[in-house]
């Protein structure tokens, strides 16, 4: 699946969160521009991810790649929930709750589905628990927690917009990589599900932030959240690339 701006604008799936209709077209164009910026950013179109879409990993490369991802994704819903303490805006609270409910509201939390996918790749729970992740992976966790939990809310929502918009691309990249490796839909189900889910989550953030980027100050804080998150993400993928592809990293 190609992830384009139109995918977020024109949601046909009734189970996926749609954007609110904005009367202020300038704000909509501004947010669309920021979304396009995120989709094109090196941290999102990272050389390692582009490589993975077209080239097979060895089992050892695959193991390192997914163990680092596990420790990156593990506590994201907790960080996002913390944003609620920085606002008394019920519209923002609703979007946060809808986002997190997707992740933890089913019979099996998405974190557990991801662990099952890793197990299907031949990586045991013992290997997951004993693995020591990279400092850059710890850094993106600590950075995301800070970005989501320390006010102002505009900065929180900038990080969320970057995170969730990126995740729509990442779901497509992971699904393509796994399919290229020969894994069937059962193994890929976590990412097949997230192809649409993450579009909805980006739209959650769009809906929440729209009233707060009418003025220059709101935009400044919003963009600070976006850029800080993307800097952490780029450093994260550079770190993973170094241990997965070694000397070829960055190409």
KENUVO-824009 format. One record per residue (C-alpha): residue in one letter; x, y, z. Coordinates in nm, 4 decimals. Example, Ala and Ser with C-alpha at 12.3 -4.5 7.8 and 13.67 -1.06 7.14 Angstrom:
(A; (1.2300; -0.4500; 0.7800)) (S; (1.3670; -0.1060; 0.7140)) 
This chain:
(X; (0.0000; 0.0000; 0.0000)) (X; (0.1290; 0.3437; -0.0938)) (X; (0.0747; 0.5900; 0.1889)) (X; (-0.0185; 0.9301; 0.0481)) (X; (-0.1879; 1.2430; 0.1773)) (X; (-0.5104; 1.1352; 0.0055)) (X; (-0.5244; 0.8189; 0.2184)) (X; (-0.5787; 1.0338; 0.5292)) (X; (-0.8166; 1.2761; 0.3592)) (X; (-1.0483; 1.0199; 0.2002)) (X; (-1.1250; 0.7434; 0.4488)) (X; (-1.3864; 0.4997; 0.3218)) (X; (-1.3615; 0.2336; 0.5939)) (X; (-1.6417; 0.3023; 0.8436)) (X; (-1.4331; 0.1603; 1.1296)) (X; (-1.1495; 0.4098; 1.0758)) (X; (-1.1527; 0.7544; 1.2366)) (X; (-1.2131; 1.0302; 0.9827)) (X; (-1.1018; 1.3902; 0.9939)) (X; (-1.3400; 1.6571; 1.1151)) (X; (-1.4486; 1.9047; 0.8518)) (X; (-1.2672; 2.2332; 0.9030)) (X; (-1.4225; 2.5649; 0.8051)) (X; (-1.0769; 2.7215; 0.8084)) (X; (-0.9220; 2.5979; 0.4848)) (X; (-0.5908; 2.7668; 0.5610)) (X; (-0.5538; 2.5532; 0.8756)) (X; (-0.6387; 2.2409; 0.6779)) (X; (-0.3764; 2.3259; 0.4156)) (X; (-0.1244; 2.3949; 0.6908)) (X; (-0.1867; 2.0556; 0.8548)) (X; (-0.1777; 1.8795; 0.5190)) (X; (0.1594; 2.0407; 0.4560)) (X; (0.2896; 1.9165; 0.7906)) (X; (0.1589; 1.5670; 0.7155)) (X; (0.3376; 1.5652; 0.3807)) (X; (0.6537; 1.6824; 0.5569)) (X; (0.6301; 1.3868; 0.7970)) (X; (0.5617; 1.1340; 0.5212)) (X; (0.8708; 1.2512; 0.3291)) (X; (1.1069; 1.2847; 0.6273)) (X; (1.4220; 1.0696; 0.6303)) (X; (1.3189; 0.9151; 0.9639)) (X; (1.0050; 0.7819; 0.7917)) (X; (1.1603; 0.7022; 0.4533)) (X; (1.4683; 0.5660; 0.6254)) (X; (1.7306; 0.3795; 0.4170)) (X; (1.6968; 0.0707; 0.6372)) (X; (1.3187; 0.0560; 0.5925)) (X; (1.3414; 0.1134; 0.2184)) (X; (1.6036; -0.1624; 0.2023)) (X; (1.3814; -0.4001; 0.4035)) (X; (1.0910; -0.3528; 0.1636)) (X; (1.2975; -0.4951; -0.1233)) (X; (1.5697; -0.7131; 0.0288)) (X; (1.5675; -1.0227; 0.2485)) (X; (1.7149; -1.0060; 0.5970)) (X; (1.9153; -1.2938; 0.7371)) (X; (1.7583; -1.4528; 1.0453)) (X; (2.0101; -1.2726; 1.2668)) (X; (1.9334; -0.9370; 1.1039)) (X; (1.5624; -1.0047; 1.1400)) (X; (1.6023; -1.0890; 1.5081)) (X; (1.7943; -0.7704; 1.5890)) (X; (1.5517; -0.5590; 1.3866)) (X; (1.2381; -0.6871; 1.5586)) (X; (1.3787; -0.7009; 1.9098)) (X; (1.4707; -0.3333; 1.8844)) (X; (1.1214; -0.2599; 1.7487)) (X; (0.9638; -0.4442; 2.0397)) (X; (1.1420; -0.2246; 2.2916)) (X; (1.0522; 0.0857; 2.0912)) (X; (0.6781; 0.0091; 2.0720)) (X; (0.6261; -0.1558; 2.4099)) (X; (0.4785; 0.1264; 2.6224)) (X; (0.3500; 0.3750; 2.3635)) (X; (-0.0168; 0.3646; 2.4785)) (X; (0.0848; 0.4609; 2.8325)) (X; (0.2761; 0.7652; 2.7083)) (X; (-0.0159; 0.8791; 2.4904)) (X; (-0.2631; 0.8443; 2.7764)) (X; (-0.0463; 1.0788; 2.9850)) (X; (-0.1312; 1.3641; 2.7466)) (X; (-0.4758; 1.3846; 2.9005)) (X; (-0.3321; 1.5476; 3.2130)) (X; (-0.2169; 1.8494; 3.0088)) (X; (-0.5605; 1.9559; 2.8903)) (X; (-0.9176; 2.0123; 2.9997)) (X; (-1.0445; 2.0046; 2.6431)) (X; (-1.2936; 1.7196; 2.6070)) (X; (-1.2418; 1.7057; 2.2302)) (X; (-0.8739; 1.6300; 2.2807)) (X; (-0.9551; 1.3759; 2.5522)) (X; (-1.1948; 1.1978; 2.3161)) (X; (-0.9313; 1.1656; 2.0433)) (X; (-0.6727; 1.0341; 2.2911)) (X; (-0.9168; 0.7772; 2.4294)) (X; (-1.0213; 0.6606; 2.0815)) (X; (-0.6566; 0.6184; 1.9901)) (X; (-0.5582; 0.4194; 2.2977)) (X; (-0.8790; 0.2130; 2.2947)) (X; (-0.7763; 0.0757; 1.9559)) (X; (-0.4483; -0.0410; 2.1076)) (X; (-0.5727; -0.1980; 2.4299)) (X; (-0.9523; -0.2257; 2.4050)) (X; (-0.9777; -0.5624; 2.2338)) (X; (-0.9503; -0.9101; 2.3792)) (X; (-0.5765; -0.9060; 2.3061)) (X; (-0.3778; -0.5785; 2.3310)) (X; (-0.1845; -0.4884; 2.0190)) (X; (0.1427; -0.5172; 2.2108)) (X; (0.0647; -0.8847; 2.2684)) (X; (-0.0240; -0.9322; 1.9007)) (X; (0.3161; -0.7896; 1.8109)) (X; (0.4864; -1.0264; 2.0550)) (X; (0.3007; -1.3155; 1.8906)) (X; (0.4261; -1.1990; 1.5518)) (X; (0.7820; -1.1953; 1.6831)) (X; (0.7315; -1.5467; 1.8204)) (X; (0.6102; -1.6549; 1.4746)) (X; (0.9430; -1.5349; 1.3357)) (X; (1.1176; -1.7827; 1.5650)) (X; (1.2144; -1.5355; 1.8379)) (X; (1.1326; -1.6779; 2.1806)) (X; (0.9915; -1.4944; 2.4825)) (X; (1.3169; -1.5727; 2.6629)) (X; (1.5106; -1.3938; 2.3894)) (X; (1.2743; -1.0979; 2.4093)) (X; (1.3035; -1.0681; 2.7871)) (X; (1.6820; -1.1051; 2.7980)) (X; (1.7557; -0.8662; 2.5122)) (X; (1.9385; -0.5408; 2.5908)) (X; (1.8200; -0.2710; 2.3522)) (X; (2.0339; 0.0070; 2.2085)) (X; (2.0806; 0.3427; 2.3867)) (X; (1.9008; 0.5101; 2.0943)) (X; (1.6012; 0.2837; 2.1545)) (X; (1.5979; 0.3794; 2.5216)) (X; (1.6306; 0.7431; 2.4114)) (X; (1.3227; 0.7368; 2.1896)) (X; (1.1217; 0.5796; 2.4717)) (X; (1.2325; 0.8385; 2.7251)) (X; (1.1944; 1.1160; 2.4686)) (X; (0.8429; 1.0089; 2.3696)) (X; (0.7378; 0.9837; 2.7334)) (X; (0.8631; 1.3381; 2.7918)) (X; (0.7069; 1.4734; 2.4724)) (X; (0.3676; 1.3280; 2.5606)) (X; (0.3636; 1.4005; 2.9318)) (X; (0.5186; 1.7456; 2.9724)) (X; (0.3041; 2.0443; 2.8670)) (X; (0.2145; 2.2325; 2.6550)) (X; (-0.0541; 2.0282; 2.4826)) (X; (0.0331; 2.1734; 2.1407)) (X; (0.3790; 2.0153; 2.1642)) (X; (0.2262; 1.6867; 2.2852)) (X; (-0.0047; 1.6814; 1.9846)) (X; (0.2791; 1.7614; 1.7449)) (X; (0.4628; 1.4525; 1.8669)) (X; (0.1451; 1.2453; 1.8398)) (X; (0.0771; 1.3680; 1.4858)) (X; (0.4317; 1.2758; 1.3826)) (X; (0.4192; 0.9394; 1.5584)) (X; (0.0838; 0.8241; 1.4238)) (X; (0.1321; 0.9568; 1.0703)) (X; (0.4703; 0.7833; 1.0576)) (X; (0.3122; 0.4638; 1.1872)) (X; (0.0797; 0.4440; 0.8877)) (X; (0.3856; 0.4323; 0.6630)) (X; (0.5685; 0.1931; 0.8951)) (X; (0.2817; -0.0568; 0.8912)) (X; (0.3024; -0.0654; 0.5124)) (X; (0.6833; -0.1010; 0.5183)) (X; (0.6751; -0.3831; 0.7732)) (X; (0.4000; -0.5673; 0.5887)) (X; (0.5899; -0.5363; 0.2624)) (X; (0.9145; -0.6507; 0.4231)) (X; (0.7556; -0.9548; 0.5818)) (X; (0.5735; -1.0441; 0.2606)) (X; (0.9008; -1.0118; 0.0703)) (X; (1.0565; -1.2534; 0.3221)) (X; (0.7834; -1.5055; 0.2364)) (X; (0.5676; -1.4786; 0.5495)) (X; (0.1954; -1.5418; 0.5084)) (X; (-0.0966; -1.3253; 0.6185)) (X; (-0.1177; -1.5010; 0.9558)) (X; (0.2312; -1.3806; 1.0467)) (X; (0.1622; -1.0374; 0.8956)) (X; (-0.1786; -0.9886; 1.0575)) (X; (-0.0540; -0.7312; 1.3099)) (X; (0.0604; -0.4997; 1.0315)) (X; (-0.2255; -0.5750; 0.7954)) (X; (-0.4592; -0.4584; 1.0719)) (X; (-0.2538; -0.1448; 1.1324)) (X; (-0.2556; -0.0316; 0.7696)) (X; (-0.5933; 0.1286; 0.8345)) (X; (-0.5725; 0.1740; 1.2122)) (X; (-0.2767; 0.4114; 1.1956)) (X; (-0.4471; 0.6313; 0.9361)) (X; (-0.7294; 0.6713; 1.1853)) (X; (-0.4836; 0.7505; 1.4631)) (X; (-0.3216; 1.0238; 1.2548)) (X; (-0.6683; 1.1635; 1.1971)) (X; (-0.7291; 1.1549; 1.5742)) (X; (-0.4300; 1.3858; 1.6153)) (X; (-0.5452; 1.6048; 1.3247)) (X; (-0.8857; 1.6486; 1.4882)) (X; (-0.7363; 1.7307; 1.8269)) (X; (-0.4804; 1.9872; 1.7128)) (X; (-0.6815; 2.1758; 1.4499)) (X; (-0.8191; 2.4484; 1.6858)) (X; (-0.4732; 2.5071; 1.8352)) (X; (-0.2800; 2.5932; 1.5177)) (X; (-0.4788; 2.8970; 1.4117)) (X; (-0.2172; 3.1298; 1.5619)) (X; (0.1632; 3.1402; 1.5116)) (X; (0.2442; 3.0474; 1.8732)) (X; (0.0362; 2.7307; 1.8556)) (X; (0.2069; 2.6360; 1.5314)) (X; (0.5512; 2.6950; 1.6771)) (X; (0.4833; 2.4569; 1.9659)) (X; (0.3145; 2.2019; 1.7395)) (X; (0.6103; 2.2006; 1.5012)) (X; (0.8528; 2.1677; 1.7917)) (X; (0.6736; 1.8470; 1.8916)) (X; (0.6840; 1.7130; 1.5359)) (X; (1.0520; 1.7895; 1.4825)) (X; (1.1679; 1.6622; 1.8202)) (X; (0.9900; 1.3311; 1.7663)) (X; (1.1284; 1.2907; 1.4142)) (X; (1.4832; 1.3637; 1.5382)) (X; (1.4484; 1.0887; 1.7982)) (X; (1.3066; 0.8546; 1.5353)) (X; (1.5871; 0.9201; 1.2899)) (X; (1.8494; 0.8498; 1.5567)) (X; (1.6598; 0.5316; 1.6507)) (X; (1.6604; 0.3942; 1.2953)) (X; (2.0238; 0.4958; 1.2431)) (X; (2.1093; 0.2909; 1.5524)) (X; (1.9120; -0.0121; 1.4349)) (X; (2.0647; 0.0187; 1.0891)) (X; (2.4153; 0.0094; 1.2341)) (X; (2.3592; -0.3285; 1.4006)) (X; (2.1468; -0.4774; 1.1201)) (X; (2.3399; -0.3751; 0.8088)) (X; (2.6712; -0.2675; 0.9584)) (X; (2.8941; -0.1014; 0.7025)) (X; (2.6047; -0.0663; 0.4577)) (X; (2.4045; 0.1391; 0.7071)) (X; (2.2775; 0.4706; 0.5772)) (X; (2.2852; 0.3650; 0.2120)) 
